[in-house]
C-alpha cells in the first residue's frame, strides 16, 4: 500500500516546479475517480507573496470540479495572513461545493493550525492517498 501512495503522489506531482511571487509551487490536475486540482507549495510564504498565493488558489479552484488539495508538506513557514487567505479560500470552495483538503503541514506551519484551532476547521490529511480515500 505504501508503494501505491508514493507512486500516486509521483503521478500527481510529476510536473516540474515553477515560481510566482516568491512562491515555489507545482499545480496538477487530479483524475483518480474525482475531478480535482492539487497544489503543492514549498518554502516560506508570507504577506509579500500573498497576492501570488491567492492567484494560485483561484487558478486551482477554477480547474477543480470536486476536490482541491493544498499540499503544505514542503512549506517551512507561513504567517497569519496566509492562514487568513486559506480560511477565505475554504469559504470559496464551500460556495462552489468543492472539497478542500490540506496535506501534511509540518513544524511551525502545523503549530499555527493547532494554536489557532484551525486544525478543526480544515480537513487535514497525512498524505494524498488518505485524501483520495477520505481517511485520516
C-alpha positions in Angstrom: 0.0 0.0 0.0 2.8 2.4 0.8 4.3 1.9 -2.6 1.0 2.8 -4.2 0.8 6.0 -2.1 4.3 7.1 -3.2 3.6 6.2 -6.8 0.3 8.1 -6.8 1.9 11.3 -5.4 4.7 11.0 -8.0 2.0 10.8 -10.7 0.2 13.8 -9.4 3.2 16.0 -8.9 5.2 14.9 -12.0 5.3 18.4 -13.4 8.4 20.4 -12.7 8.0 23.2 -10.2 7.5 26.8 -11.0 7.7 30.0 -9.1 5.5 33.1 -8.9 5.6 36.0 -6.5 8.3 34.3 -4.5 6.3 31.1 -4.0 7.6 27.8 -5.4 4.7 25.5 -6.4 3.5 22.6 -8.5 0.0 22.6 -9.9 -1.5 19.3 -11.2 -4.9 18.0 -12.3 -6.3 15.1 -10.3 -8.3 12.4 -12.0 -8.4 9.4 -9.7 -12.2 9.0 -9.8 -12.7 12.6 -8.8 -12.0 15.6 -10.9 -9.8 18.0 -8.9 -6.7 20.0 -8.6 -3.6 19.6 -6.4 -1.4 22.5 -5.4 1.9 21.7 -3.7 3.6 24.7 -2.1 7.1 25.0 -0.8 9.4 27.4 1.0 8.3 30.4 3.1 5.1 32.2 2.4 4.2 35.5 4.0 2.4 38.8 3.3 4.8 39.6 0.5 3.7 36.6 -1.5 0.0 36.7 -0.5 -1.2 38.1 -3.8 0.5 35.3 -5.7 -0.9 32.7 -3.3 -4.4 33.9 -3.8 -3.9 33.8 -7.6 -2.6 30.2 -7.4 -5.6 29.2 -5.2 -8.0 30.8 -7.6 -6.4 29.1 -10.6 -6.6 25.7 -8.7 -10.3 26.3 -7.9 -11.1 27.2 -11.5 -9.7 23.8 -12.6 -11.4 21.7 -9.9 -14.8 20.2 -10.0 -14.9 18.1 -6.8 -11.6 18.4 -4.9 -8.8 20.9 -4.2 -5.7 19.6 -2.4 -3.3 22.1 -0.9 -0.1 20.2 0.0 1.9 22.1 2.6 4.5 19.4 3.3 7.3 21.5 1.9 6.3 24.8 3.4 8.7 25.8 6.2 6.9 29.0 7.3 3.8 31.0 6.8 2.3 33.8 8.7 -1.3 34.7 9.8 -2.0 36.4 6.5 -1.6 33.1 4.7 -3.8 31.3 7.2 -6.4 34.0 6.7 -6.2 33.5 2.9 -6.7 29.8 3.4 -9.8 30.4 5.6 -11.2 32.7 2.8 -10.3 30.1 0.2 -12.2 27.4 2.3 -15.3 29.6 2.1 -14.8 29.9 -1.7 -14.6 26.1 -2.1 -17.7 25.6 0.0 -19.7 28.1 -2.1 -18.7 26.1 -5.2 -19.3 22.8 -3.4 -15.7 21.7 -3.9 -14.0 19.7 -1.1 -10.8 21.3 0.2 -8.1 19.1 1.7 -4.9 20.2 3.4 -2.0 17.8 3.3 0.9 17.5 5.8 1.5 20.8 7.4 4.7 20.3 9.4 6.7 22.1 12.1 5.8 25.8 12.5 3.0 25.6 9.9 1.4 22.7 11.8 1.8 24.6 15.0 -0.1 27.7 13.6 -3.0 25.4 12.7 -3.1 23.9 16.2 -2.6 27.3 18.1 -5.4 28.9 16.1 -7.6 25.8 16.3 -8.0 25.9 12.5 -6.9 22.3 12.5 -10.5 21.7 13.5 -11.8 23.9 10.6 -9.8 22.3 7.8 -9.8 18.7 6.7 -6.1 17.9 7.2 -4.6 14.6 5.9 -1.2 12.9 6.4 -0.8 12.2 2.6 -2.5 12.3 -0.7 -3.7 8.7 -0.6 -5.6 9.5 2.6 -7.3 12.4 0.8 -8.3 10.3 -2.2 -9.6 7.5 0.2 -11.1 10.1 2.5 -9.3 8.7 5.6 -7.1 10.2 8.3 
